[in-house]
């Protein structure tokens, strides 16, 4: 039986640690606020935004909400980001993605002051991560490192295979595993013999966006499996990129969906808001 890596419990632990730190800062007269910007009313985005606001409330970080209409122009959104950049109370700026089609997402993300880039998507944050400088880490991959560490799974010297090379998951994941001294291989849609490469993995991280794509034939006995994917199946039940039922008996540890990687992303966002204060904060 594989160890089930409990993302719900680990994320709750991290949020409690953040809550404690935030309370200490408040005692010193320091308030932290996160600006949450949502353009339009995409239902999935609204759920994510609501969950982020709830997490802020729990840890004691003020969330300053900007809900602007679908037909907001690029210029108007840039002005709003700039206003948040200049507001000393706001320590983190989160622009909920995806943005409406008429907007240039890259330009908006570049406009966020890197000192407030709590999502860790700005090229400055990415650069700092790659060269090992302090800075914001992309939340989902940083959460996965915490899942492994807090489950006592060591990364050093392990064969780590990451399937997926997106800028928000696959690439930063590979970099963070490398920082932890893993031996890292990145796979993508053009990888030859994907199965053979995956079977080398001591730690297999799957972020491809295809329901139940990875079954037991991709997995070495005793491997640790991290499933980043989130999908709803035909019965409206959540599932991941990994076929849990088939893979679990072969793995030594595995994340479930839901309750694995998912809850970690918001916990790490809270951690990044706190970090913004440590990295760049001044008393306000
Ligand atoms: P993207 O669609 O941006 O990237 C998918 C990656 O998988 C690409 O690099 C693609 O390769 C690769 N890929 C696709 N098909 C195959 C295949 N058959 N074989 C090998 N590689 C393949 O997805 P994201 O990284 O944004 O997200 C991945 C999944 O994780 C999604 O299900 C998403 O919902 C979920 N997710 C979950 C989060 C959480 O908090 N738990 C956070 C973010 C995402 P190529 O580059 O060659 O096209």
Boltz pocket constraint, residues with backbone or C-beta under 6 A from the ligand:
constraints:
  - pocket:
      binder: B
      contacts: [[A, 140], [A, 163], [A, 164], [A, 165], [A, 166], [A, 167], [A, 168], [A, 169], [A, 170], [A, 187], [A, 188], [A, 189], [A, 190], [A, 191], [A, 194], [A, 206], [A, 207], [A, 208], [A, 209], [A, 210], [A, 227], [A, 228], [A, 229], [A, 230], [A, 231], [A, 261], [A, 262], [A, 263], [A, 265]]
      max_distance: 6.0
